[in-house]
Amino acid sequence: MSENTKIIMTAPQSPLSRLSRLPWASYAPLIALLVLLAFSAIASEHFLIPRNLTNVLRQVSYTGIIALGMTFVIIAGGIDLSVGSMVALVGVICVMLLNWFGDGWYAVIFAIGAAVLMGAALGALNGLIITRGKVASFIATLATMSILRSLTLYISDAGEVVSENSFFPEIGGGYWLGIPIPVWVFAILALICHVLLKHTAYGRHVCAVGSNATVASYSAIKVRWVYFTTFVIAGAMVGISAVLLSSRLNSVSPGDAGLFYELDAIAAVVIGGTALSGGKGTIWGTVIGVIILGIINNMLNLLGVSAYLQGTVKGLVILIAVLAQFKGDR
Amino acid sequence: MPSTAQASLAVQPIMQIDNIVKEFSGVRVLHKVTIDIFPGEVLGVLGENGAGKSTLLKILCGIYQKTSGSIYFAGEEVQIDGPASAKSLGISMIPQEFNLINTLNVFENIFLGNEYSKGGLLDKKSMRIRTKALLDELQTELDPDALISTLSVAQKQMVEIAKALVSEVKVLIMDEPTTVLTDHEVKILFALVARLKKRGVTLVFISHKLKEVKKLCDRLIILRDGYLVSIDDVDDIEEADMARKMVGRELNQIYPEKVLGQSETVLKVANLSIKGLLHDINFELKKGEILGFAGLIGAGRTETAEAIMGLRTCDSANIEINGEPVSIDNVGDAVACKMAYLSEDRQGKGLVMNFDIVKNISLISLAKYVRGLISTKLEKQQAQQYVERFDIKAASIASELINLSGGNQQKVYLAKWMDTEPQILILDEPTRGIDVNTKKEIYHFIHEMTQQGMSVIVISSELEELIGLTSRVIVMREGAIVGELCGDDINDQEIMYYAAGIKGGV
């Protein structure tokens, strides 16, 4: 190469594409969380009490775990609307299995295993409809959302299903080192998911499929398999979440359990900076998104804001997050 | 050719570009460019990738805003602050990537955004009539009601031109219009340019093809690294000078010495058929050979390559590699057989545009870098080596592909497949939309690889490329192989005879 050609710069595509590459864009969720924390600490004296903080974390861990799975689905270019109904179905069946199996720890372990497997199987069902039946994920999971909720109501006869196992409540209600068990589970799963997404070939393939499925298939990536497995992961996460939730309450109410969880999970993923169009996103972003939603709920309660207005605030936060993302992308 | 450039010196320029500067986040990509454009002339714009051609023209049609300088239109200073204001002045651009809506038909696209209406409802009849008149004027047989998705690339380009003409265009900017066309279609486009010129339309024409510029343009400007290097009457400048001014130094030996294949056959394809697409394709590729595939667009060359790579389901195919029969059902199988395929559609099928250079290069060969987890250190080291070996110009290896010029993207694409350590490399239009200097680098790289025993298939619509690079050319037409040329028989005329069906009838 001669001296002359060395100096040729690559022409920037557009001024805005440069803006999106500034580091602040990717740290926006973290900055938002810090601002929210500072505001909350000042606005309410009760906020920083350890008990309150652990409660917030416990409350968010159920949807948080689901949001971890949702992150994979959304990065791969899909969406899963059925997770809320799936929580209810898996929860109901989990508790029914538990009662059928009798008392004791082994029953709990068996029920947990069954719940996770069932979640994964239901996720696989979604995945099959989408990849084999070539149905858009939005439509396919809209249908299964309705089907799973209705099945839940049917098998429970629309009545609350209560666990008779004396060990079961320990999981969702217990603590280890002063931190609730569900928070531990959420943290460990988040770590595993982060490594899976960021540091394995599988995670790289998920991003490639979501960015451009054609390029992925021309690059020897098994696109349908990768897309399918993201729904399986989402389902397995739902299974874990369902166990924790029903254990915490020691019962499952088939009509209410997991209601609107899909929206909370999707909102957390989006607030965390994952593009709804797929291709890029992070697990830590989702974790932050989940915590932001949790703190907002908590603060609205602490400040005595009407429960009816909480949806408005949540909606506004989602809008702001998407608008910020949209500006960064264009 | 009548020297309109001379004549036009007497008339007032239709457009004056005065000291235009453009910066992206403080990086200056255009340095005080000053040009006068005269009515009715064809102005060629030459330059390497990243020289600032597209940036300049995008400023003229309102897609980018200038940082400083002024633009005069018909003698008056104008502010072009968006495509709409450019359009109202009569400036239109035909982009490289067409802006057509596939689900609408021809006339709906042509009138998109300024539909005729009568009493609040669309006046489809008038739009159809006007469209028909326009298409007649362009001398194309297009049906105003044809769906865009059913059209060929050349036809889509016609629709874009018609779309520009429907709103009294005075200056028509074409960004590399011929890269997607076959030779025959290029002739039609050239005839059209001549007719537009007669109507008094001013044409600004970006191209990489020096011959074309020489033939088509009255004057040409050359940009290099954002500077205006020269403005010449086309009759006063030779192609060699154009190339020299573009790269800033003497450019000799674009093509390396030809290599002949060895006797050993590495790839044998027999009875390859796909119903309606490919008919009984048979050929052999020798070790160390560069084999060309010629033909018009739609002749089945890309389909042949994709079938070999396991990207298409074949009705029949017997493929042997190094004498061993292999069965290739997907790209993974092909990679395992040490085959590589660079698609003609580098952005749509080749590279993940929002991945960085490192992740793109390792996408197929990722398993190599897994030590339990992916070792980003190994990955980056390898990417760095390719960046140096191919002279890939980017801010860093962490740059997303979207921020690289076309030539550098192509080099990353090549690196991505080289990282799979292939023995057989299939290149589909490897230099489409790439400047002459990068082309040369790629040619010499291909040559170097064949010296090391790699075998290469080059699919190209640029006859010059096939003639310069390959030692054997297979010509396809309508999904079948219709001819094979060797040595001195490889020339424009012979290839076109076969490609167009004058020789080698099926």
Interface residues (C-beta under 8 A of the other chain):
Chain A: M1 S2 N4 T5 I7 I8 M9 T10 A11 P12 Q13 S14 P15 S17 R18 L19 R21 V195 H199 T200 A201 R204 H205 C207 A208 S211 N212 T214 V215 A216 S217 Y218 S219 A220 I221 K222 G279 K280
Chain B: F24 S25 V27 V29 E48 N49 G50 A51 G52 S54 T55 Y64 D225 V247 G248 R249 L311 N330 V331 G332 A334 V335 Y341 S343 G348 K349 G350 L351 V352 M353 N354 F355 K359 L363 I364 L366 A367 V370 L373 I374 D391 K393 A394 A395 S399 E400 I402 N403 L404 S405 N408 K416 N437
